[in-house]
Amino acid sequence: MSENSKFSWGPATGIGSMPGGDARESAKTVVGSFEGFPCLPELPARGPGADMLGRTLGMLVEMYAHVEPSGWRVSDRPGRDTRRARSWLGEDLDALEEFTQGYEGPLKIQAVGPWTLAAGLELRGGEAVLGDPGACRDLAASLAEGLRAHLAEVKRRVPGAQVVLQLDEPSLVSVLRGRIRTASGYRTHRAVDRQLAEGTLRDVMGVGDGPVIVHTCAPDVPFALLRRAGAAGISFDFNLLTERDEEAVGEAVEGGTQLFAGVVPGTDTALSDPAGSVMGVRTLWRRLGLNPGTLAESLVLTPACGLAGASPDYARTALAHCARAARSLADNPE
């Protein structure tokens, strides 16, 4: 039995990041926009420790990091940057708890996955963790332990929620293809073996008893690898799908994998009517010969990527637009 046959997904949700630095306002907006599938907002505009990498590095167990001019680097002990990351995460959880009192249903939280983390975190010498297989294993194990604790904390604060973990892996395709540059910039790290990448993802996905989805807004999403690793859902920018991806999408749908389709731009732009935003999805369904009646149940609609670079007004509009587009799919599946 697939994970999705046992789980009730909401129709639309956010990717994670939001503009500004007000945790309460962001939580209020996200929960109000997605009454059936809210997510924990991230506010990277607050600075290091609130960014995607720093937020997740603050969750690690017995591994620490600090900010260098070149980025995040491994530390011997927790310092100011780690404490700041943990403080901001606590503030965000306080706000989420406030606006989800009595909530029952799916709730999504986000963290950086092991391969994007390994590509973005530096060892003491300045090279990425990605270049050291032993350090990659240690980092993945620390991440898994940190995520277990984070999941437990969210469940304690929102006891009626069915918690969904989203692993953000924007660098995964580059890791698999050997495109991550070394510190010198003159060469690239060796491509990670696909079986190793899959196994590491599988280990990290096994941290809880709820579904795990993987998000990447990069082209050429490795749908088959992520499904084999155990992803219950795959989140992607719908407009970046290639013809080669379409067959993988059809296989994912038929295999019961939930698709999180990013149909609304992540930065300010003029939006069409909600029905227009899902025309491409309807066209793809017809082209693949899929049953139109499965559209609403197979898809969760989202922005194409995070909204950190959007204006506050556009971010609110984009979230509401996703919710309305999802209703359009449900009301008019044909």
Secondary structure, DSSP 4 states (H G I P E B T S, - for coil): --GGGG----SB---SB-SSS-HHHHHHHHHHH-TTS-B--B-GGG-TTTSHHHHHHTT-SS-EEEEETTEEEEESS--HHHHHHHHHHHHHHHHHHHHTTT--EEEEEEEE-HHHHHHHEE-TTSSBGGG-HHHHHHHHHHHHHHHHHHHHHHHHHSTTEEEEEEEE-TTHHHHHTT--B-TTSSSBPPPPPHHHHHHHHHHHHTTSSS-EEEE--SSS--HHHHHHHT-SEEEEEGGG--HHHHHHHHHHHHTT-EEEEEEE-SSS-----HHHHTHHHHHHHHHHT--GGGHHHHEEEEESS--TTS-HHHHHHHHHHHHHHHHHHHH---
